[in-house]
Amino acid sequence: MTVLKASSDGRSLEGVLRNSGFGYRKFRLVLSPDKADFDGVEINATTGEACYSLFTGYSEERRQAAHDSAEPTPTPAPAPAPAPDINPEPTSDPQQGPVSPTPTPVPVPLPPAPAPAPTTGFQSLTKYDVRVDRVVVARDAQRIDVFVTLKNPTSSPLYATSGALMVRLEDSDGVGKVNGQILRPTPEGRTHFASTPAIEPGGELKAKYSFHPDAGASPARVTISEGDKRASFGV
């Protein structure tokens, strides 16, 4: 193609396109101002009519716009999740007003364990089972009698001699007196057994041990021992 000239209707440009396979061919270049593109068609040399389309093209602006629209739009990265609030503000209910945060519970101290009750039943020693029945202060306060019951849990008779059991009477100040003299359980006085009492297997013997207290002393505890075995009783 060497020269383009306006067509007779003034709506296109016409020229000659040289093709190495077919020689020279006449064509018409039609411009479309509203689309900014162009078409090329072959023109019949005799009739001047368009035979078939040769090529189609676009302006640089239209080509660039088509290229830009074909490129994928990058997807933005998701925004990071907000960190949890470790000290959330108390929420409010429009119906009930502001809601106060729940207070931290305060531990309630446990009540102290009750003191163990004084032992009143039989307690076992080496050979004897013993029990304190009562402690009596004499009317003149010059004597305190400890009344006891001795039981024989063995299969042979036991002879309750003086000194076989030792009885300690402790007052409220912690001062104690010890006596091993076994007496008859009379309400008054100090009466000895006529002979050493024998306790048959499974049998019991009532007896008492007598003490001379200090002035103003008040009995608090009785401890009966047989060798290294002890039984304690509250008064």
C-alpha positions as a printed Julia matrix, in Angstrom:
235×3 Matrix{Float64}:
   0.0     0.0     0.0
   1.42    3.37   -0.98
  -1.28    6.05   -0.9
  -4.57    6.29    1.0
  -7.17    8.61   -0.42
 -10.69    9.51    0.53
 -13.47    7.48   -0.97
 -16.08    9.07   -3.2
 -18.61    9.17   -0.35
 -16.06   10.68    2.01
 -16.7     8.04    4.68
 -13.57    5.92    4.27
 -10.05    5.76    2.93
  -9.14    3.6    -0.01
  -5.79    2.19   -1.1
  -3.96   -0.76   -2.63
  -2.58   -3.56   -0.45
   0.23   -5.61   -1.89
   0.16   -9.29   -1.04
   3.05  -11.57   -2.07
   0.65  -14.46   -2.87
  -2.07  -12.57   -4.79
  -0.41   -9.44   -6.16
  -2.11   -6.11   -5.61
  -5.54   -5.95   -4.02
  -7.65   -2.89   -3.5
  -9.12   -2.32   -0.05
 -11.13    0.19    1.89
 -10.31    1.37    5.43
 -13.46    2.31    7.37
 -13.0     4.4    10.49
 -15.61    4.39   13.27
 -15.16    7.54   15.36
 -17.61    6.38   18.04
 -15.64    3.18   18.62
 -12.13    4.36   17.73
 -11.47    1.19   15.68
 -11.29    0.26   11.99
 -12.19   -2.47    9.48
 -10.52   -3.35    6.22
 -12.5    -4.93    3.33
 -11.61   -5.96   -0.24
 -13.3    -3.86   -2.94
 -14.53   -5.37   -6.2
 -12.7    -3.44   -8.9
 -15.71   -3.58  -11.24
 -18.69   -2.99   -8.94
 -16.98   -1.16   -6.11
 -18.76   -3.41   -3.58
 -17.04   -4.93   -0.54
 -16.22   -8.58   -1.16
 -15.06   -9.85    2.2
 -13.3    -8.64    5.31
  -9.53   -8.48    5.24
  -8.74   -7.43    8.75
 -10.07   -5.75   11.79
  -8.1    -3.54   14.13
  -8.38   -1.31   17.16
  -6.85    1.93   18.23
  -4.13    1.9    20.93
  -6.57    3.33   23.54
  -9.17    0.58   22.87
  -6.5    -2.15   22.88
  -5.1    -0.95   26.21
  -8.59   -0.74   27.74
  -9.35   -4.3    26.6
  -6.03   -5.5    28.07
  -6.66   -3.79   31.4
 -10.15   -5.28   31.72
  -8.77   -8.79   31.08
  -6.31   -8.62   33.99
  -7.78  -10.09   37.23
  -8.29   -7.7    40.08
  -6.18   -8.85   43.04
  -8.24   -9.95   46.03
  -7.33   -7.9    49.11
  -6.0    -9.86   52.09
  -8.56  -10.29   54.91
  -8.21   -7.89   57.78
  -6.79   -9.51   60.96
  -9.32  -10.4    63.62
  -9.31   -7.99   66.57
  -7.55   -9.24   69.7
  -9.94  -10.29   72.51
 -10.45   -7.76   75.23
  -9.06   -9.21   78.47
 -10.87   -6.54   80.49
 -14.27   -6.21   78.81
 -16.42   -3.31   79.77
 -19.64   -4.28   81.57
 -22.56   -4.42   79.17
 -25.87   -2.78   79.82
 -29.42   -3.9    79.23
 -31.77   -1.13   78.03
 -34.56   -2.84   79.97
 -32.67   -3.26   83.26
 -29.93   -0.65   83.16
 -26.14   -1.17   83.5
 -24.94   -4.64   84.47
 -22.19   -4.66   87.07
 -19.31   -7.15   86.72
 -19.58  -10.29   88.83
 -17.5    -9.84   92.02
 -14.77  -12.33   92.82
 -16.06  -14.81   95.43
 -14.38  -14.54   98.81
 -13.46  -17.91  100.37
 -15.37  -18.59  103.57
 -13.16  -20.01  106.34
 -14.25  -23.37  107.66
 -15.4   -23.51  111.27
 -12.87  -24.98  113.68
 -13.13  -28.69  114.31
 -14.96  -29.48  117.54
 -12.86  -30.64  120.44
 -13.03  -34.38  121.0
 -15.56  -35.41  123.61
 -14.17  -36.9   126.82
 -13.93  -40.67  126.69
 -16.49  -42.32  128.97
 -16.43  -45.98  127.92
 -13.89  -48.74  128.53
 -10.35  -48.33  127.25
  -7.92  -51.21  126.89
  -4.59  -51.41  128.65
  -2.19  -54.38  128.73
  -4.38  -56.8   130.73
  -7.22  -54.64  132.02
 -10.02  -52.72  130.4
 -10.69  -49.62  132.52
 -13.41  -46.99  132.81
 -13.79  -43.89  135.01
 -17.3   -43.81  136.45
 -17.18  -40.5   138.36
 -14.92  -38.1   140.25
 -16.25  -36.86  143.58
 -14.92  -33.99  145.7
 -15.49  -34.63  149.45
 -17.63  -32.2   151.39
 -14.65  -30.87  153.29
 -12.69  -30.52  149.99
  -9.84  -32.43  151.62
 -10.26  -35.48  149.45
 -11.12  -36.33  145.83
 -12.27  -39.86  145.06
 -11.96  -41.35  141.57
 -14.41  -44.24  141.09
 -13.47  -46.75  138.39
 -14.53  -50.1   136.93
 -11.89  -52.69  136.04
 -12.74  -55.43  133.55
 -10.9   -58.66  132.75
 -10.9   -59.27  128.95
  -8.49  -62.21  129.22
  -9.17  -65.92  129.63
  -7.53  -66.14  133.09
  -8.35  -64.52  136.46
  -6.7   -61.16  137.22
  -5.68  -60.16  140.74
  -6.12  -56.42  141.29
  -3.23  -55.66  143.61
  -2.21  -52.16  144.68
   0.27  -50.79  142.2
  -0.98  -52.97  139.33
  -2.61  -49.82  137.97
  -1.42  -46.25  138.55
  -4.0   -43.45  138.55
  -3.03  -39.8   137.95
  -5.45  -37.0   138.84
  -4.65  -33.72  137.07
  -6.15  -30.4   138.09
  -7.1   -27.42  135.89
  -3.61  -25.92  136.34
  -1.97  -29.06  134.91
  -0.66  -30.18  138.32
  -1.07  -33.92  138.81
  -1.01  -36.37  141.74
  -0.45  -40.14  141.32
  -1.85  -42.96  143.47
  -1.76  -46.76  143.03
  -3.6   -47.77  146.2
  -6.81  -49.6   145.23
  -9.73  -49.08  147.65
 -13.26  -50.31  148.11
 -15.75  -48.01  146.31
 -17.35  -46.7   149.53
 -18.91  -43.22  149.31
 -16.92  -41.95  152.3
 -13.56  -42.7   153.85
 -10.69  -44.89  152.69
 -11.53  -48.58  153.04
  -9.16  -51.28  151.83
 -10.2   -54.65  150.41
  -9.98  -57.45  153.0
  -7.95  -59.5   150.49
  -6.62  -59.04  147.0
  -9.7   -59.0   144.76
  -9.76  -61.46  141.85
 -11.52  -60.63  138.59
 -12.74  -63.66  136.66
 -12.52  -63.72  132.8
 -15.14  -61.33  131.5
 -15.87  -60.09  135.03
 -15.74  -56.55  136.43
 -14.56  -54.96  139.69
 -15.71  -51.64  141.15
 -12.98  -49.71  142.96
 -11.79  -46.21  143.79
  -8.55  -44.25  144.18
  -8.38  -41.4   146.67
  -6.33  -38.15  146.48
  -5.55  -35.2   148.74
  -5.8   -32.14  146.47
  -4.0   -28.84  146.78
  -6.03  -25.93  148.12
  -8.38  -24.56  145.52
  -7.53  -27.27  142.96
 -10.27  -28.41  140.57
 -10.05  -31.89  138.98
  -9.76  -31.85  135.18
  -8.43  -35.18  133.87
  -7.79  -38.77  135.03
  -5.12  -40.98  133.45
  -4.85  -44.69  134.26
  -1.67  -46.5   133.24
  -0.57  -50.13  133.17
   3.13  -50.32  132.32
   3.58  -48.17  129.2
  -0.12  -48.29  128.24
  -2.29  -45.31  129.22
  -5.98  -44.42  129.11
  -7.07  -40.8   129.56
 -10.49  -39.56  130.67
 -11.89  -36.05  130.93
 -13.64  -35.05  134.12
